[in-house]
Every structure is written in structure tokens, then in C-alpha cells.
Amino acid sequence: MAKITETMRKQSQPLWESSFNHPFIKQLSAGSLPQQTFRYYLKQDRYYLQNFADLHGKIADQMDDPDIKRFLYDGAKGFNDSEKEVRIEFFKELNITQQEISQTEIAPNAYSYVTHMYHELNEGTPARAAAALLPCYWLYNEIGKRLIEAGSPIKVYQQFIETYDSKAFTNATARMIEIVDKLGEEAGAEEQEKMQTAFLRSSFFELHFWEMAYRHEMW
């Protein structure tokens, strides 16, 4: 019998292929992505990652398995230490100030994505919420691995690619897949379906996060 993450990945394939081939990703690799578009992405992603980290802790609070709790609490301290360091450098290099961040309104898709994840926890279950977190790990790791060979001629874009191909991030992704598989094994058929739906919806929001940034989406 297939693991639940294998089923999730298969179901989400069309969305993921659209992410791999989105102009944001293609231009990031080619070095032709406008800097203002990347700045927009970073400011919106900062909001997303802050909530993403908080959700790790909230999900951990409701878990019984000590190893899962530890992994999620570590994630709550910062999605990934190397990622945090790189993001700080991005903000410095692109002159994104704290004032600019505080004045940035949250875009519709970023708001909807975060709302979706909280919904899976608050109105659903920790297992569904964990499934909703997984695409952010897994999709970015696959993007990093696909882009690393060609890289990007732009320094900050190359650093972005390297972050998601790193050993630390790859290991964290593998661990999160294991966690969701374990939760899936413990779930009944109805809960498994809802976990799959949570994963698929997050994959949808991931695709539209690129589009949101590419179009500089506004309310």
C-alpha cells in the first residue's frame, strides 16, 4: 500500500509542474527576474514564514510523540537556521528596511495561504495541519535540486537556490515527510482524505505564491 505522502505527491503533480515552470522560477534561474519582484516576494514570504514557524509550535503542542514534538518545536524557533541567515543577507543586499516591512500590506494569496493552514489546525486536526505544512518543505527542496546545477548569475538568486538544496534543508524535508507518513498510518480513511486535501490546497497556494509575487498582487 502506498504511503500517504506518495499519494499526495501524485495528486499534486499538475500543480507542482506548474510551479517548476512558473515564470518567477524560470526567470530566477536565468537571472532575468526583476529585483523589485524578488523584493516583493521576500516581504510577503517573511509574513508567511513567521506564521509557518508559529504553526510548528502550535502543532507540536498537540502531538504526543516526543520525537515529532522536538522536530516541530525546533521548527518553531526558525524554519531553518541557514535560511534565516540567508534571508537577513537578502534584506541587507536589497535594502529592505524594517520600516518598509512594517508598511507592507499582506497580499491576498499570502493571507489566504496562512489562513488555510491555521484552519487545518484550529478547525481540523494536528495531522491535517502537518500535511498542510509539508508542501513548503518538499516543493522548495525539489525546486532547489532542479535549479542547483544551472544555478543563477545573480548572487541573491543563487543564494536562494542553494538554501533549498542544502543538506540541512533536505534532511528537514525528509523528516517532515516521515512525520506525515506516520500520522497518515495512524489515521482512518476519512482523516487520510482530509490530510490529502490539506496538502493539495497548500500546493495550490504555493503555485499562486509565485504568481502573487510575479504580478505584485494587491487587494
C-alpha positions in Angstrom: 0.0 0.0 0.0 1.3 3.4 -1.0 2.4 5.8 1.7 0.1 8.8 2.2 2.8 11.2 1.0 3.2 9.2 -2.2 -0.5 9.7 -2.9 -0.3 13.4 -2.0 2.7 13.9 -4.3 0.9 12.2 -7.2 -2.3 14.1 -6.7 -0.4 17.4 -6.6 1.8 16.7 -9.7 0.0 19.1 -12.0 0.3 22.0 -9.5 3.9 21.2 -8.8 4.8 21.1 -12.5 3.2 24.5 -12.9 5.4 25.8 -10.0 8.5 24.3 -11.6 7.7 26.0 -14.9 6.3 29.3 -13.5 8.0 32.4 -15.0 9.1 33.5 -11.5 11.2 30.3 -11.1 12.4 30.3 -14.7 13.5 34.0 -14.5 15.0 33.5 -11.1 17.3 30.8 -12.6 18.0 32.8 -15.7 18.8 35.9 -13.7 16.2 37.9 -15.5 13.7 38.2 -12.7 13.2 41.9 -11.8 14.7 42.8 -8.5 11.5 44.5 -7.4 9.6 41.3 -8.0 12.1 39.4 -5.7 11.8 42.2 -3.1 8.0 41.8 -3.2 8.3 38.1 -2.8 10.7 38.4 0.2 8.4 40.8 2.1 5.4 38.6 1.6 7.4 35.4 2.4 8.6 37.0 5.6 4.9 37.2 6.8 4.3 33.6 5.6 7.4 32.2 7.3 6.7 33.9 10.6 3.3 32.2 10.7 4.8 29.0 9.4 7.2 28.9 12.3 4.5 29.7 14.8 2.3 26.9 13.4 5.1 24.4 14.1 4.9 25.2 17.8 1.1 25.1 17.9 1.0 21.7 16.2 3.7 20.4 18.5 1.6 21.4 21.5 -1.0 18.9 20.3 1.3 16.0 19.5 2.1 13.1 21.8 5.2 11.6 20.0 8.3 13.2 21.7 10.4 13.0 18.5 7.8 14.7 16.4 7.3 17.3 19.1 11.0 18.0 19.2 11.3 18.4 15.5 8.3 20.8 15.3 9.5 22.9 18.3 12.8 23.2 16.6 11.0 24.4 13.5 9.1 26.9 15.6 12.4 28.6 16.6 13.1 29.3 13.0 12.1 27.4 9.9 15.7 26.7 9.1 18.8 28.5 10.6 20.6 28.7 7.3 17.5 30.0 5.7 17.2 32.7 8.3 20.8 33.8 7.9 20.4 34.0 4.1 17.2 36.0 4.4 18.9 38.5 6.6 21.6 38.9 3.9 18.9 39.2 1.2 17.2 42.1 3.1 20.5 43.9 3.6 21.6 43.4 -0.1 18.2 44.6 -1.4 17.9 47.4 1.2 14.6 46.1 2.6 14.3 48.1 5.8 12.2 47.3 8.9 10.1 50.4 8.1 9.3 49.1 4.6 8.4 45.7 6.1 6.1 47.3 8.7 4.4 49.3 5.9 3.9 46.3 3.6 0.3 45.1 3.4 -0.2 41.4 3.3 -1.2 40.3 -0.2 -4.4 38.2 -0.8 -2.7 34.9 -1.6 -0.3 35.1 1.3 -3.2 35.9 3.7 -5.2 33.0 2.2 -2.4 30.5 2.5 -1.7 31.3 6.1 -5.5 31.3 6.9 -5.8 27.9 5.3 -3.0 26.4 7.5 -4.5 27.8 10.7 -7.9 26.4 9.6 -6.5 22.9 9.2 -5.2 23.1 12.8 -8.0 25.1 14.5 -11.0 23.5 12.7 -9.3 20.2 11.8 -6.5 18.2 13.4 -2.8 18.4 14.0 -2.3 15.7 11.4 -4.1 17.8 8.7 -2.1 20.9 9.8 1.2 18.9 9.4 0.1 17.8 6.0 -0.6 21.5 5.1 3.0 22.4 6.1 4.6 19.7 4.1 4.5 21.3 0.6 6.5 24.3 1.7 9.3 21.9 2.6 9.0 19.4 -0.2 8.3 21.7 -3.2 11.1 24.1 -2.3 13.5 21.2 -1.8 12.6 19.9 -5.3 13.0 23.3 -6.8 16.4 23.7 -5.2 17.5 20.4 -6.6 16.2 21.1 -10.0 17.9 24.5 -10.2 21.2 23.9 -8.5 23.1 22.6 -11.5 22.4 25.6 -13.7 22.3 28.0 -10.8 21.7 31.7 -11.4 24.0 34.5 -12.4 22.5 36.8 -9.8 24.1 36.4 -6.4 21.0 36.6 -4.2 19.1 34.3 -6.6 21.9 31.8 -6.4 21.9 32.0 -2.6 18.1 31.4 -2.7 18.6 28.2 -4.8 21.4 27.0 -2.6 19.4 27.4 0.6 16.8 24.9 -0.6 19.3 22.4 -2.0 21.3 22.4 1.3 21.9 19.2 3.3 20.1 20.7 6.3 17.0 21.6 4.4 17.0 18.3 2.5 17.2 16.4 5.9 14.4 18.5 7.4 12.2 17.8 4.3 12.8 14.1 4.6 12.0 14.2 8.3 8.7 16.1 7.7 7.7 13.5 5.0 8.4 10.8 7.6 6.2 12.6 10.1 3.3 13.0 7.8 3.6 9.4 6.7 3.5 8.3 10.4 0.4 10.4 11.1 -1.2 9.0 8.0 -0.6 5.5 9.1 -2.3 6.2 12.4 -5.3 7.9 10.7 -8.6 6.4 9.5 -9.7 6.6 5.9 -11.7 9.8 6.3 -8.8 11.6 8.1 -6.4 10.5 5.4 -8.5 12.0 2.7 -8.7 15.3 4.7 -4.9 15.2 5.1 -4.5 14.8 1.3 -6.9 17.7 0.7 -4.9 19.9 3.1 -1.7 19.0 1.2 -3.3 19.7 -2.2 -4.6 23.0 -1.1 -1.2 24.1 0.2 0.2 23.0 -3.2 -2.3 25.3 -4.9 -1.4 28.2 -2.6 2.3 27.5 -3.3 1.8 27.9 -7.0 -0.2 31.1 -6.5 2.5 32.5 -4.2 4.8 32.7 -7.3 2.0 34.2 -9.3 1.2 36.7 -6.5 4.8 37.9 -6.5 5.2 37.9 -10.2 2.0 40.0 -10.6 2.7 42.1 -7.5 -0.8 41.1 -6.3 -2.8 43.7 -4.4 -6.2 43.8 -2.9 
